[in-house]
Amino acid sequence: MEYIYKTKGTCSSKIRLDINDGVVTNVVYTGGCDGNLKAIPRLVDGMTVEQIEEKCKGIHCGFKSTSCADQLACAAREAYEAEKKQK
């Protein structure tokens, strides 16, 4: 299932990802820091929602209370919950 998440508090404006049985693939950010937003999708491709949350949840960017990685953890969880409702 394709899922689009509107980010909050980051330079990126949205995250698009695919989720299938709780496994996240094809993460694409819109906006943000080019290098990080190329690396993060490669690092998390094929991870479960729980694995992404374990690695990314709670990471801050500078003085912000969130980051692009933290927002990915939020996006993955939200997508997972939406996926469960569809089944």
C-alpha positions as YAML, in Angstrom:
chain: A
units: angstrom
residues:
- id: 1
  name: MET
  ca: [0.00, 0.00, 0.00]
- id: 2
  name: GLU
  ca: [1.32, 3.45, -0.86]
- id: 3
  name: TYR
  ca: [1.11, 5.98, 1.98]
- id: 4
  name: ILE
  ca: [1.83, 9.72, 2.00]
- id: 5
  name: TYR
  ca: [2.60, 11.47, 5.29]
- id: 6
  name: LYS
  ca: [2.72, 15.26, 5.74]
- id: 7
  name: THR
  ca: [5.67, 15.99, 8.01]
- id: 8
  name: LYS
  ca: [5.56, 18.35, 10.97]
- id: 9
  name: GLY
  ca: [8.46, 20.51, 12.15]
- id: 10
  name: THR
  ca: [11.04, 19.50, 9.55]
- id: 11
  name: CYS
  ca: [12.56, 20.92, 6.38]
- id: 12
  name: SER
  ca: [11.02, 18.07, 4.41]
- id: 13
  name: SER
  ca: [7.33, 18.54, 3.65]
- id: 14
  name: LYS
  ca: [6.18, 14.96, 3.08]
- id: 15
  name: ILE
  ca: [7.24, 11.34, 3.06]
- id: 16
  name: ARG
  ca: [5.93, 8.78, 0.60]
- id: 17
  name: LEU
  ca: [6.42, 5.10, 1.39]
- id: 18
  name: ASP
  ca: [5.10, 1.68, 0.58]
- id: 19
  name: ILE
  ca: [4.03, -0.66, 3.37]
- id: 20
  name: ASN
  ca: [3.16, -4.33, 3.05]
- id: 21
  name: ASP
  ca: [2.45, -6.44, 6.15]
- id: 22
  name: GLY
  ca: [4.33, -3.93, 8.31]
- id: 23
  name: VAL
  ca: [7.44, -3.85, 6.09]
- id: 24
  name: VAL
  ca: [8.44, -0.44, 4.71]
- id: 25
  name: THR
  ca: [10.00, 0.06, 1.26]
- id: 26
  name: ASN
  ca: [10.40, 2.80, -1.35]
- id: 27
  name: VAL
  ca: [10.72, 5.74, 1.07]
- id: 28
  name: VAL
  ca: [10.86, 9.10, -0.73]
- id: 29
  name: TYR
  ca: [11.12, 12.50, 0.98]
- id: 30
  name: THR
  ca: [9.99, 15.79, -0.55]
- id: 31
  name: GLY
  ca: [12.29, 18.64, 0.47]
- id: 32
  name: GLY
  ca: [14.94, 18.61, 3.17]
- id: 33
  name: CYS
  ca: [18.69, 17.96, 3.29]
- id: 34
  name: ASP
  ca: [19.68, 16.12, 0.13]
- id: 35
  name: GLY
  ca: [22.30, 13.77, 1.59]
- id: 36
  name: ASN
  ca: [20.30, 12.66, 4.62]
- id: 37
  name: LEU
  ca: [17.19, 12.15, 2.55]
- id: 38
  name: LYS
  ca: [19.03, 9.89, 0.15]
- id: 39
  name: ALA
  ca: [20.70, 7.90, 2.94]
- id: 40
  name: ILE
  ca: [17.72, 7.35, 5.25]
- id: 41
  name: PRO
  ca: [15.59, 5.53, 2.64]
- id: 42
  name: ARG
  ca: [18.47, 3.21, 1.75]
- id: 43
  name: LEU
  ca: [19.12, 2.40, 5.40]
- id: 44
  name: VAL
  ca: [15.52, 1.57, 6.29]
- id: 45
  name: ASP
  ca: [14.41, -0.19, 3.09]
- id: 46
  name: GLY
  ca: [12.88, -3.54, 4.03]
- id: 47
  name: MET
  ca: [12.69, -2.81, 7.76]
- id: 48
  name: THR
  ca: [9.58, -3.37, 9.82]
- id: 49
  name: VAL
  ca: [7.76, -0.47, 11.44]
- id: 50
  name: GLU
  ca: [9.10, -1.58, 14.83]
- id: 51
  name: GLN
  ca: [12.69, -1.62, 13.57]
- id: 52
  name: ILE
  ca: [12.33, 1.87, 12.11]
- id: 53
  name: GLU
  ca: [10.84, 3.15, 15.35]
- id: 54
  name: GLU
  ca: [13.67, 1.57, 17.35]
- id: 55
  name: LYS
  ca: [16.33, 3.24, 15.19]
- id: 56
  name: CYS
  ca: [14.72, 6.60, 14.33]
- id: 57
  name: LYS
  ca: [12.10, 7.61, 16.91]
- id: 58
  name: GLY
  ca: [13.14, 10.48, 19.16]
- id: 59
  name: ILE
  ca: [16.02, 11.78, 17.03]
- id: 60
  name: HIS
  ca: [16.14, 15.58, 17.11]
- id: 61
  name: CYS
  ca: [17.59, 17.95, 14.51]
- id: 62
  name: GLY
  ca: [19.37, 20.87, 16.14]
- id: 63
  name: PHE
  ca: [16.96, 22.68, 18.42]
- id: 64
  name: LYS
  ca: [13.89, 21.10, 16.81]
- id: 65
  name: SER
  ca: [11.90, 18.54, 18.78]
- id: 66
  name: THR
  ca: [11.85, 16.21, 15.76]
- id: 67
  name: SER
  ca: [13.87, 15.30, 12.65]
- id: 68
  name: CYS
  ca: [13.33, 13.74, 9.26]
- id: 69
  name: ALA
  ca: [14.23, 10.35, 10.78]
- id: 70
  name: ASP
  ca: [11.80, 10.86, 13.68]
- id: 71
  name: GLN
  ca: [9.09, 11.89, 11.24]
- id: 72
  name: LEU
  ca: [9.74, 8.70, 9.26]
- id: 73
  name: ALA
  ca: [9.07, 6.69, 12.43]
- id: 74
  name: CYS
  ca: [5.77, 8.58, 12.81]
- id: 75
  name: ALA
  ca: [4.92, 8.04, 9.14]
- id: 76
  name: ALA
  ca: [5.68, 4.32, 9.29]
- id: 77
  name: ARG
  ca: [3.48, 3.84, 12.37]
- id: 78
  name: GLU
  ca: [0.61, 5.84, 10.84]
- id: 79
  name: ALA
  ca: [0.90, 3.87, 7.58]
- id: 80
  name: TYR
  ca: [0.89, 0.60, 9.50]
- id: 81
  name: GLU
  ca: [-2.27, 1.56, 11.38]
- id: 82
  name: ALA
  ca: [-3.93, 2.56, 8.08]
- id: 83
  name: GLU
  ca: [-2.85, -0.72, 6.52]
- id: 84
  name: LYS
  ca: [-4.40, -2.72, 9.39]
- id: 85
  name: LYS
  ca: [-7.72, -0.88, 8.92]
- id: 86
  name: GLN
  ca: [-7.82, -1.84, 5.24]
- id: 87
  name: LYS
  ca: [-7.54, -5.55, 5.98]
...
